[in-house]
Amino acid sequence: MAAACTEGLDTGFAALGYAKVGLLGVVQGITELLPISSAAHMRIVPAFLGWQDPGSAFSAAMQVAALAAVVSYFWADVRGLASGSLGAIRRRDFQDWNFRFTAWIILATIPIVVAGELLKPLLNACHSPLRSLTVIGIACLVMSGLLVLAELYSRPKRTLEHATLKDAMIIGLAQVGALIPGVSRSGSTLTAALFRDLKRDEAARFSFLLGLPAIAAAGMKELWELHKAHLDAHGWSILGFGILIASLSAYAAIWGLLRILERFSAWPFAIYRGVMGIVLLACVYFGWLPN
């Protein structure tokens, strides 16, 4: 089924209805914060079920759900960074760890903001070639391989308190890859953090905190774009329902990810992504799914 466009913006989600968007909200919420790519699953699940592609605008707007989940789950960290930074500014103590870490997060967000603006016409366009299943399948295989290398060659021993500006900038650059469907923001930043020898659970914590500005900016920006595109009341109602469901799912996903990384490793995600990439490319090659 052809995707819907509203003033050039891909808004296929509006035609899906509450039940389908609710299911996609569960999938989006879980996969957004696990290193397995929500954008990939937003293309794969509708394709397998024979549903209309919800569109890139849906995935971007769902960042609001991820933002709510990350802020609530890591509220102690967020509050500590905010209050500590403000206190450091009042004292003019710019060596304070909270102030420095907050500044690093802001600096590390610049690359994805610049790249996002440059690629905006391509990323949100109707029928964007970047949302093809071939691109997603290849991205899944590449990220699976990188995650395997990170597990094999990293020495996870450092904590967040030992992080440096170099760590933040490397992870921030890795975050740019998340603009390509199938890469995963969580996956790219977690992999980069593991290569920097951060403990697995600390790497995930770093990934989530560093991603807060990018997640917030992407979600709010997409909501504004939908407003400018005059999305109707029905579309807003469906989107709001999806965001609510995705928020609850995303919170559960954070809890699950940290438990898995604490007790096991990132291997389950690497294997899952590898299998998903192979299956997707096979489905496209044999014509089982439209590209």
C-alpha positions as CSV (number, residue, x, y, z in Angstrom):
1,M,0.0,0.0,0.0
2,A,1.4,3.4,-0.9
3,A,2.6,5.6,1.9
4,A,0.6,8.8,2.7
5,C,2.1,12.2,2.3
6,T,1.1,15.4,4.0
7,E,2.9,18.4,2.3
8,G,5.8,16.1,1.5
9,L,5.9,14.5,5.0
10,D,5.5,10.8,5.3
11,T,2.4,10.3,7.5
12,G,1.3,6.8,6.8
13,F,0.6,6.1,10.5
14,A,-2.6,8.2,10.4
15,A,-4.3,5.6,8.2
16,L,-3.5,2.6,10.4
17,G,-5.9,3.2,13.2
18,Y,-5.5,2.8,17.0
19,A,-5.1,-1.0,17.2
20,K,-2.3,-1.2,14.6
21,V,-0.6,2.0,15.9
22,G,-0.8,0.6,19.5
23,L,1.0,-2.6,18.4
24,L,3.6,-0.6,16.5
25,G,3.9,1.6,19.7
26,V,4.9,-1.5,21.7
27,V,7.4,-2.5,19.0
28,Q,8.7,1.0,18.7
29,G,9.1,1.5,22.5
30,I,11.0,-1.8,22.9
31,T,13.2,-1.5,19.9
32,E,14.0,2.2,20.3
33,L,16.1,1.8,23.4
34,L,17.5,-1.7,22.6
35,P,20.4,-1.9,20.3
36,I,18.4,-3.5,17.5
37,S,17.0,-0.5,15.5
38,S,13.5,0.8,15.9
39,A,13.5,2.2,12.4
40,A,14.2,-1.3,11.0
41,H,11.4,-2.8,13.0
42,M,9.0,-0.1,11.9
43,R,9.7,-1.1,8.3
44,I,9.8,-4.9,8.9
45,V,6.7,-5.4,11.1
46,P,4.3,-3.6,8.8
47,A,5.8,-5.3,5.8
48,F,5.4,-8.8,7.3
49,L,1.8,-8.0,8.4
50,G,0.9,-6.4,5.1
51,W,0.2,-3.0,6.7
52,Q,1.0,0.4,5.3
53,D,4.5,1.8,6.2
54,P,3.8,4.2,9.2
55,G,6.4,6.5,7.7
56,S,9.6,8.1,9.0
57,A,7.6,10.9,10.7
58,F,6.1,8.3,13.0
59,S,9.4,6.9,14.1
60,A,10.8,10.4,14.7
61,A,7.8,11.6,16.7
62,M,8.1,8.4,18.8
63,Q,11.3,9.9,20.2
64,V,9.1,11.7,22.6
65,A,8.2,8.3,24.1
66,A,11.9,7.4,24.4
67,L,12.6,10.7,26.0
68,A,9.9,10.2,28.7
69,A,11.2,6.7,29.4
70,V,14.9,7.7,29.7
71,V,14.3,10.7,31.8
72,S,12.0,8.8,34.2
73,Y,14.2,5.8,34.5
74,F,17.4,7.8,35.0
75,W,15.8,10.6,36.9
76,A,18.4,10.6,39.6
77,D,21.2,11.0,37.1
78,V,19.3,13.7,35.1
79,R,18.4,15.6,38.3
80,G,22.0,15.3,39.6
81,L,23.5,16.6,36.3
82,A,21.1,19.5,36.1
83,S,21.4,20.6,39.8
84,G,25.1,19.9,39.9
85,S,25.8,21.9,36.7
86,L,23.7,24.9,37.9
87,G,25.5,24.8,41.3
88,A,28.9,24.7,39.6
89,I,28.0,27.7,37.4
90,R,26.9,29.7,40.5
91,R,30.2,28.8,42.2
92,R,32.1,29.2,38.9
93,D,33.6,25.8,39.5
94,F,34.0,24.7,35.9
95,Q,36.0,21.6,36.9
96,D,32.9,20.1,38.6
97,W,32.2,16.7,37.2
98,N,28.5,17.3,36.7
99,F,29.2,20.6,34.7
100,R,31.9,18.9,32.6
101,F,29.8,15.9,31.8
102,T,26.8,18.1,30.9
103,A,29.0,20.2,28.6
104,W,30.4,17.0,27.0
105,I,26.8,15.8,26.2
106,I,26.0,19.1,24.5
107,L,29.2,19.1,22.5
108,A,28.7,15.4,21.5
109,T,25.2,16.2,20.2
110,I,26.5,18.7,17.6
111,P,27.5,16.1,15.0
112,I,24.1,14.5,14.8
113,V,22.3,17.9,14.7
114,V,24.5,19.0,11.8
115,A,24.2,15.7,9.9
116,G,20.4,15.6,10.6
117,E,19.9,19.0,9.0
118,L,22.0,18.2,6.0
119,L,20.2,14.9,5.4
120,K,16.7,16.2,6.3
121,P,15.4,16.3,2.7
122,L,16.3,12.7,2.2
123,L,15.5,11.3,5.6
124,N,11.9,12.4,5.9
125,A,11.0,12.3,2.2
126,C,8.1,10.1,1.1
127,H,9.5,6.8,-0.3
128,S,13.0,7.7,1.0
129,P,15.6,5.2,-0.5
130,L,17.2,5.0,3.0
131,R,14.1,3.2,4.3
132,S,14.5,0.3,1.8
133,L,14.7,-3.1,3.3
134,T,18.0,-3.6,1.5
135,V,19.6,-0.7,3.3
136,I,18.2,-1.8,6.6
137,G,19.4,-5.4,6.1
138,I,22.9,-4.2,5.3
139,A,22.9,-1.8,8.2
140,C,21.8,-4.7,10.5
141,L,24.7,-6.9,9.3
142,V,27.3,-4.1,9.7
143,M,26.2,-3.2,13.2
144,S,26.0,-6.9,14.2
145,G,29.7,-7.3,13.1
146,L,30.8,-4.2,15.0
147,L,29.0,-5.3,18.1
148,V,30.7,-8.7,17.8
149,L,34.1,-7.0,17.5
150,A,33.3,-4.8,20.5
151,E,32.5,-7.9,22.6
152,L,35.7,-9.7,21.4
153,Y,38.2,-6.9,21.8
154,S,36.9,-4.5,24.4
155,R,38.0,-4.7,28.1
156,P,34.9,-3.5,29.9
157,K,36.3,-2.1,33.2
158,R,35.8,1.7,33.2
159,T,32.8,3.4,34.9
160,L,31.0,6.6,33.9
161,E,33.0,8.5,36.5
162,H,36.1,7.8,34.5
163,A,34.6,9.0,31.2
164,T,36.4,11.8,29.3
165,L,35.6,14.4,26.6
166,K,37.2,12.0,24.1
167,D,34.8,9.2,25.0
168,A,31.9,11.6,24.7
169,M,32.9,12.9,21.3
170,I,33.6,9.4,19.9
171,I,30.2,8.2,21.1
172,G,28.6,11.4,19.8
173,L,30.1,10.8,16.3
174,A,28.9,7.2,16.4
175,Q,25.4,8.5,17.1
176,V,25.3,10.1,13.6
177,G,25.0,6.6,12.2
178,A,21.6,6.3,13.8
179,L,20.2,8.6,11.0
180,I,20.4,5.5,8.7
181,P,17.5,3.2,9.3
182,G,18.8,-0.2,10.6
183,V,21.8,1.2,12.5
184,S,20.1,2.1,15.8
185,R,21.1,5.1,18.0
186,S,21.3,2.8,21.0
187,G,23.2,0.2,19.1
188,S,25.8,2.7,17.6
189,T,26.4,4.5,20.8
190,L,26.5,1.4,23.0
191,T,29.0,-0.2,20.6
192,A,31.2,2.8,20.6
193,A,31.1,2.9,24.4
194,L,32.1,-0.7,24.6
195,F,35.1,0.0,22.3
196,R,36.0,2.7,24.8
197,D,36.2,-0.1,27.5
198,L,33.3,1.1,29.6
199,K,31.5,-1.6,31.6
200,R,28.5,-2.9,29.7
201,D,25.8,-1.5,32.0
202,E,27.8,1.8,32.3
203,A,28.1,1.9,28.5
204,A,24.3,1.7,28.2
205,R,23.9,4.4,30.9
206,F,26.3,6.6,29.1
207,S,24.5,5.9,25.8
208,F,21.1,6.9,27.2
209,L,22.3,10.1,29.0
210,L,24.4,11.3,26.0
211,G,21.4,10.7,23.7
212,L,18.9,12.8,25.7
213,P,19.4,16.1,23.7
214,A,19.3,14.3,20.3
215,I,16.2,12.3,21.3
216,A,14.5,15.4,22.6
217,A,15.4,17.5,19.6
218,A,14.3,14.8,17.1
219,G,11.0,14.2,18.8
220,M,10.0,17.8,19.4
221,K,11.2,18.9,15.9
222,E,9.1,16.2,14.3
223,L,6.0,17.2,16.3
224,W,6.6,20.8,15.0
225,E,6.9,19.5,11.4
226,L,3.7,17.6,11.7
227,H,2.0,20.8,13.1
228,K,3.3,22.8,10.2
229,A,2.1,20.1,7.8
230,H,-1.4,20.5,9.3
231,L,-1.9,17.0,10.5
232,D,-5.6,16.6,11.3
233,A,-7.1,15.9,14.7
234,H,-7.5,12.2,13.9
235,G,-3.8,11.9,13.1
236,W,-2.8,13.7,16.3
237,S,-5.1,11.4,18.3
238,I,-3.5,8.3,16.8
239,L,0.0,9.6,17.3
240,G,-0.7,10.5,20.9
241,F,-2.0,7.0,21.6
242,G,1.1,5.5,20.0
243,I,3.4,7.7,22.1
244,L,1.7,6.7,25.3
245,I,2.0,3.0,24.5
246,A,5.6,3.4,23.3
247,S,6.6,5.2,26.6
248,L,5.5,2.3,28.7
249,S,7.3,-0.2,26.5
250,A,10.4,1.9,26.3
251,Y,10.7,2.0,30.1
252,A,10.4,-1.8,30.3
253,A,13.1,-2.0,27.5
254,I,15.6,0.0,29.5
255,W,15.1,-2.3,32.5
256,G,15.5,-5.4,30.4
257,L,18.6,-4.1,28.6
258,L,20.5,-3.2,31.8
259,R,19.6,-6.6,33.3
260,I,20.9,-8.4,30.2
261,L,24.1,-6.4,30.0
262,E,24.8,-6.8,33.8
263,R,24.3,-10.6,33.8
264,F,25.3,-11.6,30.3
265,S,26.7,-9.5,27.4
266,A,25.7,-7.8,24.2
267,W,26.0,-11.1,22.3
268,P,22.2,-11.8,22.1
269,F,21.7,-8.5,20.4
270,A,24.6,-9.1,18.0
271,I,23.2,-12.5,17.0
272,Y,19.7,-11.1,16.7
273,R,20.8,-8.3,14.4
274,G,22.9,-10.6,12.2
275,V,20.0,-13.0,11.7
276,M,17.6,-10.1,11.0
277,G,19.9,-8.7,8.4
278,I,20.2,-12.1,6.6
279,V,16.5,-12.7,6.7
280,L,15.7,-9.3,5.3
281,L,18.1,-9.5,2.5
282,A,16.9,-13.0,1.6
283,C,13.3,-11.8,1.6
284,V,14.1,-9.0,-0.8
285,Y,16.3,-11.2,-3.0
286,F,13.6,-13.9,-3.4
287,G,10.8,-11.3,-3.7
288,W,9.0,-12.3,-0.5
289,L,8.8,-8.7,0.7
290,P,8.8,-5.5,-1.3
291,N,11.9,-3.5,-1.0
